[in-house]
Amino acid sequence: LAPTILMNNQAANTAIIQKMLTLLPAGSTTKLLTLLAAQEIVPAQLEAVTREIVETIDWEAQQDRIGELIGQIMPLETLVPDIYSEWRPIVRDAVVFIGSRLSPARLAPKLIEQMMLPVDLPLEQRLIILIAQVPSLQKIGQIVARNQNLDPAFRKELTRLENAIQDITPAQMQNEIERQLGPQLAAYQIELDEIIQAEASVSAVMRFTWVNPDTGKREKGVFKVLKPYINTYFPEELDLLQGLVDFFETNRHNYELSEVNLRDVFNDVRHLLEREIDFPNEQANLAIVYHRYVNISGIRTPRLIRRLSTPTITAMTNEGGVKVTEAFPKNRFKRMEVAARIIEALIAVPLFAAEEESVFHADPHAGNLFVDEKGPELILFDWALTEQLSREERRHIVLFMLAVILRDKRHMFKAMTGLSKDNLTKNQTKANIVRRHLADFISQLSPLTLPGIAHVLTLLDNIILSGINVSASLLMFRKVLFTLDGVLQDVAPQAPMEPILAWYIIKQRTKSTYGLNLLTPSPATFDFPLSNFDKITLTLSAQLFGIRAGMQTAKQIKDKGQRKLRRILFGAGRST
């Protein structure tokens, strides 16, 4: 206990340190005790000796006990809300598994750091410190942070993972930039900032100014730099995630999530990390989306500076602003306008794009969405992760949405036939599963409810979880909608997605923007993906909506009456 007492000058993390000491070989504390007996000692000496002792631990042989120690330091299951109680063992075991299997060179400093922390430091802050320079756990934390049901204090700490990570120093950033761009620094008279503007799990951003030879003027830009340690740590991270997948598959019987494919969950994290370190791919995406949005008022993306970019450094124009969740804190109407721009820019524009293959932002959390309050203009950052939807996929998505609104089971099934990778016209088993979900959905709708996107997503989730296969791009688009729903809840909970999408379509169809201060792309960028035949059949369906809704309501009343009668008869029979 002596090292921590001296270092912190307060009550120590007694239980943690006692367990830590049990990992040490016999006699390894002699040097420490000798040092403590000295008349004068400085904290730096004490910490150095402690590190030396910890390095004598046989990490591989003690793996299970190290896992227990990490579980004791990080009882994260206590932060999981009751609504997700079945996830508590998974959260605990995931952190224990990855933490205990980190290489000793990475794990030893982390355990020592935890020993030296104040005993009363909140658990959520301990977590942020523990997962520093562990991008796989940081990425999991970013995904979890988007859930609105988390404990507010826990969620607040996790949202720091979006743009408040501090794993690298400005000096390290400058050294990496100078190492890769030495000749260009002088040629373009580049002046680097002295601070880091933003930091993510695998990269960091630093501002600079340069003399653009095309304009002859000094302009502002930013360097997005892959952190130097990522290439060293990344293979280990991927191996850990794969081992974690195998662990959960082997021990699935110990958890209460039989319907959740944990392999897909952690493979998604692997996929996100692999895409985030692919800087050339992001640079290509930046060029594509810049041309898409450059003529759209109220929205912009950074412009790639190709001559200053490398495979691990992306140079782009500097776009100033604040996070969408922090913009116009006291102006409800401006926040509504920001919400409308988000919906149009990230859902409507890609969904109704004229291209055969439409690119969409696949990681639109609040840390990637900023607002220039002078405009206001929405700024879309971080295009490392994108997906594409074909025109045919977008056609079936729109068909499905409209059919749900119209409560038309026939057209809903037709749209799902197009969205599913299973052949529902031949596979009657899966076709019956889809029809059952559609019937259950309609039977549970209130006569006074107008179904919206939330209903569409719930229905789609239920169908997918029942074993119906859909494309990876559709799954990603569904996750984008989920992420955006969380962002919109923070920006303007009262902003309805459906009317904004409808208004966007009307604007583009009429090519009229009079009196509007929303996104107004030129007609060449817009295409409604439905065929003329689709429009005719949906028009006919709309004309029959009243009859269909009336019949469904009558059936609900009849079923409700029969259930009530059965309860009465059952109760009377039991009494007799």
N, C-alpha and C positions, 0 to 999 in steps of 0.2 A: 504493500500500500504506500510505502514511503515516496516513490517517484511521483505519483499523482498528487499526493498531499503537498509535496514541496512545489510542484509545478503550478498547481491551481490555487494553493493557499485556501482551500475550503474542503468541505466533505467530499470524499472520493467516491467513485463508482465501485463500491466495495465488492459486490457480487461479481461484476464483470472482471475485475482485476484478479480476484481469487481464482476464477475459472481460467483466466489467462495464465496465471502462474502454474497451474497444474499441467500446462502444455510444455513447460520448460524441462530440460534434462536435469537430472539430479546434480547438484553442485554448481549449476550455472549462475546462481545468484550470489556466489562468493565475491565476485568482482564488484557487484553492485553494493553489497554490504560494506566492503572495504572502502569504497568511494564515499558512502554515506557517513562513515566514521571519521572522515577527514574534517578538519576544522573549517575550511572554506570550500564552497562548491557553488558553481553557477549552473543555472538551468540547462544551458547548452551541453555541458559535460554530462549531466544526468540523463538527458534525452539520448545522447550519443551512446552511452553505455547501455541504456535500455534497448535501443535498436540493435546493438551488437548481441545482446542476450537473446532477443526475440528471433534473431536470424539463426540461432542454434536449434530452433524447433524442427522436428522431423515432420514436415508439412503433409507429405503423402500418407504416412502412417497415422497421423492425427486428424485426418480429414473429417471424420464423423464428429469428433469433439470440437473441431473448429466450426463446423456447421452449427452445433449446439450453441457455441459462443455467439456466433453471428445472430442466431435466432433470439438469443437473450438480449443482445445489444439492440436488435431491430425487431421488436414484436409488432410488425406492421399490420398483422391481422386485427389489432385493436383499432386501427384507423379505418377499416372497411365498414361501411354503414350496414345496418341490419338488413336493409333491402337486398344486399348482396352477401349475406352471411355465408352462403355456400362457396363463395370465392375465397374465404379467409384461409383455409388450408393451402390453396393454390398459391396465394400471394406469399404466405410464409415460406413454403417449400421452394418457390422459384428464387427468392432472394437468398435463402440458405444454400441452395444448389450452386448458383452462380458465384456467390461470395466465397464459399469454401473451396471452389475449384479454380479461382484466380491463381495465377502463378505467384510464388512466394515474393518475387520482386515487387509485385503490385499489391499483394494482400498485406504483407507485414507492415508497411507504412500506414495503411488504413486502420489496422487494428491498434497500432500505437496511437494514431490520431484520435481514435475513439476513446482510448484510455485517458487521453489528456484533456478531453472536453469537459466543461463544467457539468456537474452531476445533474443540475436542474435544467439542462438544455432541452427544449421540447423535442419530442421524437421526430416530428416532421423535418426539423432542422438537422437533426443527426442524419436523417436519410439523405438529404441533399449533399452533405459532406461525404457520406459513405460512397455515393455513386459518382463522385467527381472522377472524370477521365474513365468512366465505364459507359461508353455510348449505348450499349445494348439496354442497360437498365434505365438510362436517361430517356431513351426512346419509348420504352414501356411506360415510364412515368408521364411522358408527354401525352401518350394515348389515353392513359387513365385519367389525366387531368381534365379531359374534355367532358367527363361525366358530371352532369348537374347534381346528382344525388350524393356526391361525396360530402364528408364533413367539411364545412367551409374553411376551417384553418388548414386542413390537409390539402384541400384543393388549391388554396392560395399559395402554399409552398410549392406544390407541383407545377403550377402555372409559371413559376419562375424558370422552369426548364425550357419554356418557349423562347425566352430571350434574356435570361439573367444568369446563365451559367458562367462560371469564372474558372476555367481550367488552364488558361494560357495567359502569359504576361505580354504587355505591349512590346517589350524588348525581344521576346521570342518571335512575335509576329514580324517585327521589323527585320530581324535576322533572316527569317525564311524568305521574305520578299526580296531582300538584298541578294540572297544566295541565288534566287532564280532569275531575278530581273536586273542584275548588276549593270550591264551596258545600257539598258533602256532607261534606268534611273537618271543617268546623265544626259542621254540623248533627248529625252522629253522633259528634262528639268523637273522631275517628280519630287514633290515634297510630301513626306509622310506625316500623318497626324501622330500625336504622342499618346493617344488613348485608343482603346478598342471601342468601336461604336456598338457592336452587338456580338453575341456569342451563342452558338448552337452546340449540339452534341458532337458534331464532327468538324465544324468549321468556325471561323471567327471573321469579323468584318472590320476593316480599318479604312478611314477616309484618307484621301490624298488629293493633291492638285497637280495638274500637268499642263504643258503647253501643247495643245492640239495642232498638229501641222496643217490640218485641213482648214482650220479657221484662223490660226495664228494667235489665238487667245488662250489665256490660262483658264482652265475649266476644272470643275470639281468632279471627283469620282470616288469609287470605293473598291477596295480589294477584298474579295471573299477568298480566304485561304484555308486549305485543308490543314488541320492541326498536325504538326510534325509527328506526334506520337501515334496518330491513327494508323498509319501503315504498319507500325510495329505491333500495335495491339489488335488490329482488326481481325487477322486470322484466328487469334485466340477467342475473340468475341463470337465469331461465327461458329467455331467448334463448341463453345459453351452453349449457344442457343440450340444447336443440333442435339447436344447431349441432354439439354433440358427437355426437348421434344420427346426424345427416346425415353427419358425418365418418366414423364407423365403418361406416355403410351403404355409403358410396362406396369405402372401403378394406377391405371385408370380406375380400378375397382375401389380405390381408397377415397375417391372423390364423388360428389353428388351432381356431376355435370355430364351425364351420359350423352345428352343431346348436343353438347358443345364440342366442336372439333378443335381440341387444343393444338394439334399439329398445325392447323391453318392459322391459328392466332399467332403462334410464335414464328411461323414461316413468313407471316406478314411483316413482323418486326425485322427479320432477316432481309426481306425484300426492300423495306424502307431504307435500311442502313446501306445496302449495296447500291441503291440508286443515289443516295445522298453523297457518296464518295465518287460518283461518276461525273466529274466536272465537265468533260467534253460533251456528255449528253445534255447537261443543264445549259451549256453554252449554245447548243443547237436549239434547245427549246426557247431560250431567250430571244433568239432571232425570229422564230416563228411567231411567238405571241406578241412581240413588239409590232410586227406588221399587222397583226389582227386588231390590236387595240389602239394603234397610233391615231386613227381617224375617229375614235369614239370620244366624245366630250365627257369629262367627268371621271375619266379613268386613265391610268397610265401604268406602264411597266418599265423597269430599268432597261436601258439600251446597252448591249454588249460592246465593250471596247476590245475588239479582237486582237489588235497589235500588242496589247499589254497582258493578254491571257496566256496561261500555260495549262498543262494537264491537271495541275493541282491549285491553280490560282485563276479566279474569274474576275476580270476587271469590268466594271460597268459604271454607268452614270450614277451620280449621287441624287437620290430622291428623298427629300426631307418630309417628315410627318410624324404623327403619333399613332399608337395602336388604336384600332377601331373601337376597342372597349374603353378607351380613355378620351376619345374625341368628344367635344361639346358636352361636357359632363352635366351642364345645367340647361341644355337646350333640347327639349324633347323632340321638337319638330326636325331639328338638324339631324338628330340621331335616327329618326325615322327615315330621313333622306339617305343617310349612310346605309341603313339596312336595305333600302330599295336598291341602291347601287350594288351592294354585295350580291343580292339575289339575281339581279339582271346580269352582272359581270361574270359570275361563277356558275350560274345555272342556265339562265336564258340564252346568253350568247353562244356557249358551246352546244346547247341542246338544239338550237335553231340556226346553226351555222350552215353556210352554203357548201362547205367542203364535204367531200365524200367521207373522209376520216376527220373527225373533229377532236382536237386536243382539249383536254380540260385539266385544271389544277387539281391534283390529287391529294394535297396536304394543306387545305385552307384553314389552318388554325389561326387564332387571333395574332400570334407572333409573326405571321406572314402577311397580315392585312393591315395597312396603315392608311391614315387619312391626312391629306394636306388641307388644313382647316381654312386656308385662304380661299380655296376654290368654292366649295370643298371638292377635292378630287380623291378618289380611291386609288391606292397604290398596291399593286400585287407583287409581292416578293417571293423568292425561293421557288424556282421552277425546276428543281431537281427531280421531283416526283410528279409525273404526268401520266395520263392514260388517254386512250382514244376510243371513241364510240363511232361505229360505222353509221351511215345514213339509215340503213335498214334497222339497226338496233335502236336508233333514236325514234324511228317510225313506230316500232312496237312499244317503246316506253310511253310515247305520247298517246297511242291507242289505248294502252292499259290505264293510264291516268284518266282519260276521258270516259272510258267504259266504267271505271269505278264510280266516277261522279254521276253517271247516268244509271248506275245500278244494273247494268246490262251484263248478265252472266255469260251470255253467248260471245259477246265481243271481248269480255275479259279473258275467257278461255282461249279465244283466237289469238289475242295478243301474247298470252303466256306460251302458246305453241311456238310463236316466233322468238320469244326470249329464251326459252329453254333449250339446252343442248341435248335433252332427251327427245326422242321422236314420239310426241304425245299422240300422234295419229295412229301409231302402231302399238305403242306400249300402253295397253289399256290399264294396267295396274297403276302406273304413274299418272295417267290421264284421270283416273277415278280419284286419286289423291288430290289433284288440283281442283277437280269439280267439287269435291267435298269441302275444301277450304273456301272456295268461292261461295258455296251455298251457306256455309256457317257464317261467313262474313256478312252476307246480305241479311240473313235471319236475325243478326244481332244489331243491325243498324236501326237507330231510332227513326221514326217517320219524320221527325223534325230536324234530323241531322243532314247536312250537306257534306258528303265525304270530301276530304282534302288530301294533301300530300302525306300528312301523318297517317291517315288511314291506308293509303297506298303502300307506304313503307312497312307498316305493321303486317298487312296482308302478304306482301312480298317476302318479308322475313319468315312468316309462318310457312309459306310454301317452300322456301329454300331449306329451312330447318327440317322439313319432312322428307328431304332427300331428293328434291328436284334440282338438277344441275343447271346453272346458268354460266355465262361467260365471266372471265376474270374482270373484264372491263366494267361489266354491269355491277358486279360485287363492289368494285372500287367506287363507282358512281354512287351506289347506295351509301357507302361509308362517308363519301364527301357530303351527302345530304345530312347525314347524322352529325358530322363535325360542324357543318354550317348551322344546323339547328341550335347547337350549343353556343356558337358565336352570336347568333341573332338573339338568343335569350339574354345574353349579357349586354348587347347593344340596344335593342328595342324589342322587348318581349311582345309588344302589341303589334308588331309588323306582320301582317298576314302574307304568306308566300304566294298563295294562289291568285289573289287579285293583282299582285304585282306582275306575275308571269302573264296573266291574261291581258293586262294593260300594255305590257311590252309587245305582245303579239299584235294587238290592235294598232299600236303606233307604227309598227313596221308594215302591216298590211295596208294601212291608209297612207303611209309615207308622209304623215303629218306630225309636226312637232310643235305646233303653235301653243305657246303658253306653258311648255313643259320644261322642267329643269332636271331631266333624268337622262339616262344613256340614250343616245340617238345614233346608232351606227348607220352607215349608208345602206341603201337597199341591197347592194351587191353582196353584203355580208350575211343577209338573212334568207332563210329558206324554211318554209313550213314543211316538215318531212312527210306529211300524209299525201297519199295519192288521191286523185279525183274520186275513185271508187270508194276509198276510205271515207271521204267527206260525205258522199251520198248516203252510205250506210249509217254513218253516225247521225246525219240529219234525220233520217227515218227513225233511228233509235230515240233521238231527242223528242220527236213528235209523239212517241209512245211512252214517254217517261211517266206522265201522269197516270196512265192505266197501269203500268208496271209497278209504280210506287204504291198505288192503291191496293193492288192484288197482294203485294208483299206485306203491307200493313194489315190487311184483312187476315192473312195467314198468321202473322204474329199474334193478333188478337185471339184468333181461334186456338193457336197452340198454347197461349197463356191461359185461356179458359179451360182447356183440357188438363193442363198441369194443375190448375187450382182445383178442378173437380177430382183429379186423382188424389190430391192431398186430402181433400175432404173425405173421400171414400176410404182411403187408407187409414185416416185417423178414426173414422167411425168403426171400421172393421177391427182395428186394434183395441178400441174401447170395448166392443162386444166380446 
